[in-house]
Amino acid sequence: MTGAMEVKADMLEQAFDAVAAADAVEELKQTVASLKIQVDAQAVAASRLPLDGAKSVQAGGAVRSQFVERYLRRGVESGVEMKALEAVTGGDGGYAVPREIDGEIAATLRSLSPIRAISQVVQTGSSGYRKLLAHGATGASWVGEAGARPETATRDFAEIIPSFGELYANPAATQLMLDDAMFNIEHWLAEEIGREFAVAEGAAFVNGNGTNKPKGFLTYGVSALADAARTFGELQFVISGAAGGFASSSPEDKLIELVHALRPPYRQGACWVMNSDTLARIRKFKTSDGQFIWQPGLVEGQAATLLGYPVVEAEDMPAVAANSLSIAFGNFRSGYLIADRGETRILRDPFSNKPYVHFYATKRVGGGVVDSNAIKLMKFAAS
């Protein structure tokens, strides 16, 4: 009897073992299926191309960190994801900076380059940027129901090609500064490059001759003729009433004439451009009832106004002198175009000027007047 009970107990244990084994197999199958789903999901996500500007923050941060910590700080090129902008080695052509650093440089440029801040800025893929602009008036006429309908005039088209040049800066730091972990090389470099770029391009946008640099708006032909009579591409000027200065009586009247020389559609968004010395003269002008025509901004950061329009101080504008064009008034977003080609490129150079490490930064920039009716000038002459 005892032997029979032992046999039954062994059979019962074997049954339990079989059930446990079946449960383990089923659990293993579920685990494998779950892992397969995760792997398939990751494969699908990896196969999808990210939209421009929607790249993961971690990936962008890694590229940025590699560029700063390895290349800029230590000069190590291996393992750093960078692209050469020319069909040569990175050491010869330099490397495109990550988007975040290029954005910092652009922000510094906008804050320090007065003409860039008020003009139309476009990004181009090549230095062959062109813009087609229609000018002149369209013909229209009234006719009766059965009257003849002769052909009307059509507008002319002009091709605008901004003049390009390569802008460069070459700030330097010691290797000791770069080795200091507390030294924020990214912010320092963006600010240094931005400041040097701003000084150079600010002068070019005003007075550049168009040879290997943008063509400044003061280097275009000028005429006293109104928009309808003036040659396309020439800027209109209004005289100040005295050679090398303002008229002795009611000098503010000429400023009012300059405002109304600009057609109403352009006045929305128009501003004054002059240097600090010229502005200092105008700030003293008063109306007949003793009110200053210049008004300070009511809140911090708001531009001061002259006859209701904001004033932009550009130190590259010429000082008041005989026949000088020292004041501009217009809608620069319609009248002047700045074209940036590609990203800023940086070449690390620790050899040319030891113990300093130079960061040779370059960027191609173009500029030129696109609508000569949108910008007016004041010429300091008697007639």
C-alpha positions as CSV (number, residue, x, y, z in Angstrom):
1,M,0.0,0.0,0.0
2,T,2.9,2.3,0.9
3,G,4.6,1.6,-2.4
4,A,1.4,2.6,-4.4
5,M,1.1,5.9,-2.5
6,E,4.8,6.7,-3.3
7,V,4.2,6.0,-7.0
8,K,1.1,8.3,-7.0
9,A,3.1,11.1,-5.2
10,D,5.9,10.8,-7.8
11,M,3.3,11.1,-10.6
12,L,1.7,14.2,-8.9
13,E,5.1,15.9,-8.6
14,Q,5.8,15.2,-12.3
15,A,2.5,16.8,-13.2
16,F,3.3,19.9,-11.2
17,D,6.7,20.1,-12.8
18,A,5.1,19.8,-16.3
19,V,2.7,22.6,-15.5
20,A,5.5,24.8,-14.1
21,A,7.6,24.2,-17.2
22,A,4.6,25.1,-19.5
23,D,4.1,28.3,-17.6
24,A,7.8,29.2,-17.9
25,V,7.7,28.5,-21.7
26,E,4.6,30.7,-22.0
27,E,6.3,33.5,-20.0
28,L,9.4,33.2,-22.2
29,K,7.3,33.5,-25.3
30,Q,5.6,36.7,-24.0
31,T,9.0,38.2,-23.1
32,V,10.4,37.4,-26.6
33,A,7.2,38.9,-28.3
34,S,7.5,42.1,-26.1
35,L,11.2,42.5,-27.0
36,K,10.4,42.0,-30.7
37,I,7.7,44.7,-30.6
38,Q,10.2,47.1,-29.0
39,V,12.9,46.3,-31.6
40,D,10.4,46.8,-34.4
41,A,9.3,50.1,-33.0
42,Q,12.9,51.3,-32.7
43,A,13.6,50.2,-36.3
44,V,10.5,52.1,-37.6
45,A,11.5,55.2,-35.7
46,A,15.1,55.0,-36.9
47,S,13.9,54.6,-40.5
48,R,11.9,57.9,-40.4
49,L,13.8,60.9,-41.5
50,P,13.5,63.8,-39.0
51,L,12.0,67.0,-40.2
52,D,14.4,69.9,-40.4
53,G,14.7,71.6,-37.0
54,A,13.1,68.5,-35.3
55,K,16.3,66.6,-34.5
56,S,16.7,65.3,-31.0
57,V,18.0,67.7,-28.4
58,Q,20.4,65.0,-27.2
59,A,21.9,64.4,-30.6
60,G,22.3,68.2,-31.2
61,G,23.8,68.7,-27.8
62,A,26.3,65.9,-28.4
63,V,27.5,67.4,-31.6
64,R,27.8,70.8,-30.0
65,S,29.6,69.4,-27.0
66,Q,32.1,67.5,-29.2
67,F,32.7,70.5,-31.3
68,V,33.4,72.8,-28.3
69,E,35.2,70.4,-26.0
70,R,37.2,68.4,-28.5
71,Y,37.9,70.7,-31.5
72,L,37.8,74.2,-30.1
73,R,39.3,73.5,-26.7
74,R,41.8,70.8,-27.5
75,G,42.1,70.8,-31.3
76,V,41.1,67.1,-31.6
77,E,39.4,66.4,-34.9
78,S,38.9,62.7,-34.7
79,G,35.5,61.6,-33.5
80,V,33.9,65.0,-34.0
81,E,31.0,65.1,-36.4
82,M,31.7,68.2,-38.5
83,K,31.5,68.8,-42.3
84,A,34.1,70.7,-44.3
85,L,32.4,73.4,-46.4
86,E,34.8,73.1,-49.3
87,A,36.0,70.1,-51.3
88,V,39.3,70.0,-49.3
89,T,40.4,68.7,-45.9
90,G,39.0,70.2,-42.7
91,G,42.3,71.7,-41.8
92,D,42.3,73.7,-45.1
93,G,38.6,74.6,-45.4
94,G,37.6,74.9,-41.8
95,Y,34.4,73.4,-40.3
96,A,30.8,74.5,-40.1
97,V,30.0,75.4,-36.6
98,P,26.9,73.7,-34.9
99,R,23.6,75.5,-35.5
100,E,23.4,76.7,-31.8
101,I,26.7,78.5,-32.0
102,D,25.9,80.0,-35.4
103,G,22.7,81.2,-33.9
104,E,24.6,83.0,-31.1
105,I,26.8,84.7,-33.7
106,A,23.7,85.7,-35.7
107,A,22.1,87.2,-32.6
108,T,25.2,89.2,-31.7
109,L,25.3,90.5,-35.3
110,R,21.6,91.6,-35.2
111,S,22.2,93.5,-31.9
112,L,25.4,95.2,-32.9
113,S,25.0,95.7,-36.7
114,P,22.5,98.6,-37.0
115,I,21.7,98.2,-40.8
116,R,21.3,94.4,-40.5
117,A,18.7,94.9,-37.7
118,I,16.5,97.0,-40.0
119,S,17.1,95.4,-43.4
120,Q,15.7,92.4,-45.2
121,V,18.0,89.4,-44.5
122,V,17.8,86.2,-46.6
123,Q,19.7,82.9,-46.4
124,T,21.2,81.7,-49.7
125,G,22.8,78.5,-50.9
126,S,25.2,80.2,-53.3
127,S,26.7,83.6,-54.1
128,G,24.6,83.8,-57.3
129,Y,21.5,85.1,-55.5
130,R,19.3,87.2,-57.8
131,K,16.0,89.0,-57.2
132,L,13.6,90.2,-59.9
133,L,11.9,93.5,-59.1
134,A,9.1,95.2,-61.1
135,H,9.3,99.0,-61.4
136,G,7.4,101.7,-63.2
137,A,3.6,102.2,-63.5
138,T,1.1,100.0,-65.2
139,G,-1.1,101.6,-67.8
140,A,-4.9,101.8,-67.3
141,S,-7.6,103.8,-68.9
142,W,-11.4,104.3,-69.0
143,V,-13.4,103.4,-72.1
144,G,-17.0,103.2,-73.1
145,E,-18.9,100.0,-73.7
146,A,-18.1,99.9,-77.4
147,G,-14.9,102.0,-77.3
148,A,-11.5,100.8,-78.6
149,R,-9.1,99.3,-76.1
150,P,-5.5,100.1,-77.1
151,E,-2.6,98.3,-75.5
152,T,-1.6,99.7,-72.1
153,A,1.9,100.1,-70.8
154,T,3.5,97.3,-68.7
155,R,5.9,97.5,-65.8
156,D,9.6,97.0,-66.4
157,F,11.6,94.4,-64.6
158,A,15.1,94.8,-63.1
159,E,17.4,92.0,-61.9
160,I,18.9,92.8,-58.5
161,I,22.2,91.0,-57.8
162,P,23.7,91.8,-54.3
163,S,27.5,92.1,-54.2
164,F,29.2,89.4,-52.2
165,G,32.4,89.2,-50.3
166,E,34.0,87.0,-47.6
167,L,33.8,88.4,-44.1
168,Y,36.4,87.1,-41.7
169,A,37.5,87.5,-38.1
170,N,40.5,86.1,-36.3
171,P,40.1,86.2,-32.5
172,A,42.8,84.6,-30.3
173,A,43.1,83.0,-26.8
174,T,45.9,81.4,-24.9
175,Q,45.9,77.6,-24.5
176,L,45.9,78.2,-20.7
177,M,42.5,80.0,-21.1
178,L,41.2,77.1,-23.2
179,D,42.3,74.5,-20.7
180,D,40.4,76.3,-17.9
181,A,37.1,74.4,-17.6
182,M,35.4,77.5,-16.2
183,F,36.2,79.5,-19.4
184,N,33.1,79.5,-21.5
185,I,34.8,79.2,-24.9
186,E,31.5,78.9,-26.8
187,H,30.1,82.2,-25.6
188,W,33.4,84.0,-25.8
189,L,34.0,82.8,-29.4
190,A,30.4,83.7,-30.6
191,E,30.7,87.2,-29.0
192,E,34.2,87.9,-30.4
193,I,33.3,86.7,-33.9
194,G,30.0,88.6,-33.8
195,R,31.6,91.8,-32.7
196,E,34.3,91.7,-35.4
197,F,31.8,90.8,-38.1
198,A,29.4,93.6,-37.0
199,V,32.1,96.3,-37.3
200,A,33.2,95.1,-40.7
201,E,29.8,94.6,-42.2
202,G,28.3,97.8,-40.7
203,A,30.8,99.9,-42.6
204,A,30.2,97.9,-45.8
205,F,26.4,98.2,-45.7
206,V,26.7,102.0,-45.6
207,N,29.8,102.7,-47.7
208,G,31.0,99.5,-49.3
209,N,32.1,99.8,-52.9
210,G,30.8,96.3,-54.0
211,T,34.2,94.9,-54.7
212,N,34.6,91.7,-52.6
213,K,32.1,93.2,-50.1
214,P,28.5,94.4,-50.1
215,K,27.6,97.6,-51.9
216,G,26.6,100.3,-49.4
217,F,23.4,102.3,-50.0
218,L,25.4,105.6,-49.9
219,T,27.5,104.5,-52.9
220,Y,24.6,104.4,-55.3
221,G,23.8,107.3,-57.7
222,V,21.7,110.1,-56.2
223,S,19.3,112.6,-57.8
224,A,16.9,115.4,-56.6
225,L,14.2,114.0,-59.0
226,A,11.1,112.4,-57.7
227,D,10.4,108.7,-58.0
228,A,8.5,108.9,-61.3
229,A,11.2,110.9,-63.0
230,R,14.4,109.4,-61.5
231,T,16.4,106.7,-63.1
232,F,15.8,103.3,-61.5
233,G,18.6,102.5,-59.0
234,E,19.3,106.1,-58.0
235,L,18.3,107.4,-54.6
236,Q,16.5,110.7,-54.1
237,F,18.0,113.4,-51.9
238,V,16.5,116.5,-50.2
239,I,18.8,119.4,-49.6
240,S,19.2,120.7,-46.0
241,G,19.2,124.4,-47.0
242,A,22.8,125.3,-46.1
243,A,26.2,124.0,-47.2
244,G,27.6,121.8,-44.5
245,G,24.7,122.3,-42.1
246,F,21.0,123.0,-41.5
247,A,19.2,126.2,-42.5
248,S,19.4,128.9,-40.0
249,S,15.7,129.3,-39.6
250,S,13.2,126.4,-39.2
251,P,15.7,123.6,-39.8
252,E,13.1,121.0,-38.9
253,D,11.1,121.9,-42.0
254,K,13.7,120.1,-44.2
255,L,13.3,117.0,-42.1
256,I,9.6,117.1,-42.7
257,E,10.2,117.4,-46.4
258,L,12.4,114.3,-46.3
259,V,9.7,112.3,-44.6
260,H,7.1,113.2,-47.2
261,A,9.5,112.6,-50.1
262,L,9.0,108.9,-49.1
263,R,5.7,107.6,-50.5
264,P,3.0,106.6,-47.9
265,P,3.3,102.8,-48.5
266,Y,7.0,102.9,-47.5
267,R,6.4,105.0,-44.4
268,Q,5.0,102.0,-42.5
269,G,8.1,100.6,-40.9
270,A,10.4,103.6,-42.0
271,C,13.2,104.9,-39.7
272,W,16.0,107.4,-39.6
273,V,19.6,106.5,-39.9
274,M,22.4,108.8,-38.8
275,N,25.5,109.0,-36.6
276,S,25.6,110.2,-33.0
277,D,27.0,113.7,-33.9
278,T,24.2,114.4,-36.4
279,L,21.6,113.2,-34.0
280,A,23.0,115.5,-31.3
281,R,22.4,118.5,-33.5
282,I,18.8,117.4,-34.3
283,R,17.9,116.8,-30.7
284,K,18.2,120.6,-30.1
285,F,15.5,121.4,-32.7
286,K,12.2,122.8,-31.4
287,T,8.9,123.6,-33.0
288,S,7.5,127.1,-32.8
289,D,5.7,126.3,-29.6
290,G,8.9,125.2,-27.9
291,Q,8.5,121.4,-28.2
292,F,11.4,119.2,-29.1
293,I,10.9,117.3,-32.3
294,W,13.0,114.4,-30.9
295,Q,11.3,112.2,-28.3
296,P,13.0,109.6,-26.1
297,G,11.6,106.1,-25.9
298,L,8.9,105.8,-23.2
299,V,10.2,102.4,-21.9
300,E,13.6,100.8,-21.7
301,G,14.7,99.3,-25.0
302,Q,12.3,101.3,-27.1
303,A,13.9,103.4,-29.8
304,A,13.7,107.2,-29.6
305,T,11.6,108.9,-32.3
306,L,12.1,111.8,-34.6
307,L,8.8,113.2,-36.0
308,G,7.2,110.0,-35.0
309,Y,9.7,107.6,-36.6
310,P,12.4,105.5,-34.8
311,V,16.0,106.6,-34.9
312,V,18.8,104.2,-35.6
313,E,22.4,105.3,-34.8
314,A,24.9,104.1,-37.3
315,E,28.4,105.4,-36.7
316,D,29.4,104.6,-40.2
317,M,27.1,107.3,-41.6
318,P,29.2,110.4,-42.6
319,A,29.5,113.4,-40.4
320,V,27.8,116.6,-41.5
321,A,29.9,118.4,-44.1
322,A,29.5,120.3,-47.3
323,N,27.5,118.1,-49.8
324,S,27.6,115.1,-47.3
325,L,24.7,112.6,-47.3
326,S,24.6,112.3,-43.5
327,I,20.9,111.4,-42.9
328,A,18.9,108.5,-44.4
329,F,15.2,108.0,-44.0
330,G,13.3,105.1,-45.4
331,N,11.9,101.6,-45.2
332,F,15.2,99.5,-45.2
333,R,13.3,96.2,-45.0
334,S,12.0,97.1,-48.5
335,G,15.0,99.0,-49.8
336,Y,18.1,97.1,-48.7
337,L,18.8,93.4,-48.9
338,I,21.4,91.4,-47.0
339,A,22.2,87.9,-48.2
340,D,24.0,85.4,-45.9
341,R,25.5,82.4,-47.7
342,G,25.9,79.3,-45.6
343,E,27.1,78.9,-42.0
344,T,30.0,80.4,-40.2
345,R,33.2,78.4,-40.8
346,I,36.0,78.1,-38.2
347,L,39.6,77.0,-38.6
348,R,41.6,76.4,-35.4
349,D,45.2,77.7,-35.8
350,P,47.6,77.1,-32.8
351,F,50.7,77.5,-35.0
352,S,50.9,81.0,-36.5
353,N,51.2,83.0,-33.3
354,K,52.4,80.8,-30.4
355,P,51.4,80.7,-27.5
356,Y,48.0,82.0,-28.8
357,V,45.4,79.9,-30.5
358,H,43.7,81.7,-33.3
359,F,40.1,80.9,-34.5
360,Y,39.9,82.0,-38.1
361,A,36.2,82.4,-38.8
362,T,34.7,83.2,-42.3
363,K,31.3,83.8,-43.7
364,R,30.1,85.0,-47.1
365,V,27.8,88.0,-47.0
366,G,26.2,90.1,-49.7
367,G,24.2,93.3,-49.8
368,G,22.7,95.9,-52.0
369,V,19.8,98.2,-52.6
370,V,16.8,96.4,-54.1
371,D,14.2,99.3,-54.2
372,S,15.7,102.7,-54.7
373,N,12.3,104.3,-54.0
374,A,12.3,103.0,-50.4
375,I,15.3,105.1,-49.1
376,K,15.7,108.9,-49.1
377,L,18.8,110.9,-48.2
378,M,19.5,114.4,-46.9
379,K,22.3,116.3,-48.7
380,F,23.8,119.1,-46.7
381,A,23.9,121.7,-49.4
382,A,22.3,125.1,-50.1
383,S,20.9,124.0,-53.5
